[in-house]
Each structure stands twice: as structure tokens, then as C-alpha cells.
Amino acid sequence: MLPLPSPLFSQPKKIIVRIVALGAALLFLLVLNPFVTINAGERGVVLTWGAFSGRIFDPGIHVVIPFAQEVIKMSVQQEALNVDSSEAYTKDGQPVSINSSLLYSLDPASVAELYQKIGIYYEFKVVSPILEESIKTEIAKWEELAKKGSFK
């Protein structure tokens, strides 16, 4: 009669298999990095296979599906846009050069719509042109006062 295998010998094999499987799973997670951190003052626009998924991440740690999902971070903090030397003309045709600055911030509730309609380069596509146009429109209302050197 053959001796029965002792449960002591089969137990270490199961433990080793479990440790190796756990190690492989942890290595897999570290390589794929399914975690994304959204900092304070940011929102994360979640894209699944490149298309907006309808989800916006608030600040914190979030899990994404590696390779399938991507998170685009957008700042909702106050930003400054400086425009050096805008050229415009007054009501009577006098040239004016003006340096200007605009403080703006994104509405956190509108980040998804902004990303879908305009993208991440909204400052160059929307904010800067509107600032330039507003400066030119406002300066066009002025009349130069040559004697006083100021505008009316």
C-alpha cells in the first residue's frame, strides 16, 4: 500500500501559487497604471476609445481602464491671459497700442461641453480672439484729445 500524501506537502504549493499569482497581478497593475490623480483646481474629462464618455472626474484618485480610457485634465483655477501691444484705432482714426490682461476661469460644470465643442486649446480659439475684439471695439468708441493727451 502506498502512503497518502501529507496535507503539509500540498499546502506550501498552494501558498506559493497564490503568492506568485498575487505578485503577477500587482506587477500587471503597476505596469498598466490604471490610476489617475486629479489635483485640486482641475477636472478630468474621461475619454473612452477617444470619445467623450460623459464622465467628469473631480479632484481625487480615480480608476480608468488602461488603453481604453484616457483622462484629459483641465484647469478650473483662475488663469491670466496677457496680450502685448494690441493695435486698434479710435473713432477718429488715430492708432492706439495697448497692453492688456484678462483674468478668467472655467466653470467646473461646463468643462465637458467646452471640451466637446472647442477642445483643450480654448484659450487660443476663443478667449484670446474675444479679448482682442473687445479691445478694438472699445477703443473704436474713443475720440482722441490731442491737447490733453488723453482719451474721452
ZIGI-V597535 format. One record per helix or strand of 2 or more residues. SS is the DSSP state (2 for helix, 1 for strand). FROM is the first residue (numbers start at 1). LEN is the number of residues. If there is no record, write none. Layout:
# ZIGI-V597535
SS;FROM;LEN  SS;FROM;LEN
This chain:
# ZIGI-V597535
2;7;26  1;35;4  1;42;7  1;51;7  1;60;4  1;69;7  1;79;11  1;95;10  2;108;10  2;122;18  1;144;2  1;150;2
